[in-house]
Amino acid sequence: MCLWTAQVFSQLADRAVFVLFVAILTAQQALGVHTPATGAAEMTSLLYVAFTIPAVVLSPVAGVYVDRWSNRAVLVFSNLARGFFVSLIALPWVANSAKPAYALAFLISVGSQFFGPAETASIPRLVKKGDLYCANSLFFTTMMIALGFGFALGEPIVSQFGLGRAHWAVASSFFLAAFLLLFVSDNKPFCGPRDPWWEELRFGLSYISSNRMVFRAIIKITVLFSTIITLNIIAVGLAQQVLHIQPFQFGYIVAAAGLGMAVGNFLVAHYGQGVRPTLLAYAGFSMLGLFMSLLGSLAFISLGLCPLIGLPPVSWQGGLMAIPLLLSMFVGMSCAMVAVPTQAALQAAVPEELRGKVFGAQNTAMSAASTIPVILAGISADNLPGGVSTTLLIIGIPILVVGLYHFNRTLRKSLEATPQIAGS
């Protein structure tokens, strides 16, 4: 409970701090601190780079030290460090210069890279093996809520407290998370001689590449995370181009997917433990591809199929808006079917002394792999014929085909192994 509550405060603050830095840099731009050539998009891109570089470069190294050190100490100090760096926003040289702001964003992101693998490595130590599905469903739901709504908290915090005091609210959230983590039971760090960190890192990467189950689990989580991030990016275009509502109302789509994730997490946690994790995950990928493709087909049904058969174009508004929202909900449920069993199986399979390295490498893969698809999805949604609908089909159809192929293959292997087990 302490670990989960700390996750709530820590991850929401981690998202809100991005909005806080955007507000600071925007205020600097209004005061003429930035060069005239630095536009809002470039400013935000530089900020995104400052937050992303540590995620791509430092996560594997952070994972090595998570295995070496006390997990509780890593969790506590990573939040204390982030709270301290956010507090430095109060200094005048941060408010009046862009470079210190980017540097602080970089340092805050460094702290986040230690928190992630330490938190994930702690879950299988704190709960029984049979409870991993329930625990991961709770933590995955929280992560998705923070991902979807954490950024939305930034603006009310800045509006309520003002730019001069908003950083104290965000820093307090990190400090509160650090306090809660003091009550989390700790691991037993190895006290003997250690190899250099790069040797431990090489050993961890070698373990991942040689263990097919672990390698495939990380690939699944990475693909799923990239898909979720991409869907969040194109949700604005989906609201505008398909539902024909205001772009800022894309929250309806995100909320429907979030509700689906919550329902899916509950169902998987309570009824999915008797199903083989790989079978459940590939069923989730198949459903994810199917419902994404159906969501992408709505505009073509309205503007292409209906006139072809002599019907007027369908407007997905009013009562018919329930259809795209229901499809979004099923997309969220499909994500839960992939994430919960895959992460639980990964935690159960990895030895405790390697969890930091493995989950650090997983965080790196997720951060690196999500960047390019997000850029390409934005470009295709704006430039391809059909826009968002075509983009959803480009993503959804391959996921559906690959998911069905591996689902049938896994199911066939399971059925072939059953008579052998019964006969033995």
ABEGO torsion letter per residue (X at the ends): XAAAAAAAAAAAAAAAAAAAAAAAAAAAAAAGABBAABBAAAAAAAAAAAAAAAAAAAAAAAAAAAAABBAAAAAAAAAAAAAAAAAAAABAAAAABAAAAAAAAAAAAAAAAAAAAAAAAAAAAABBAAAAAAAAAAAAAAAAAAAAAAAAAAAAAAAAAEAAAAAAAAAAAAAAAAAAAAABBBBBBBABBBBBAAAAAAAAAAAAAABAAAAAAAAAAAAAAAAAAAAAAAAAAAAAAAAGBBAAAAAAAAAAAAAAAAAAAAAAAAAAAABBAAAAAAAAAAAAAAAAAAAAAAAAAAAAAAAAAGBBBBBBBEAAAAAAAAAAAAAAAAAAAAAAAAAAAAAAABBAAAAAAAAAAAAAAAAAAAAAAAAAAAAAAAABBGEAAAAAAAAAAAAAAAAAAAAAAAAAAAAAAAAAAAAX
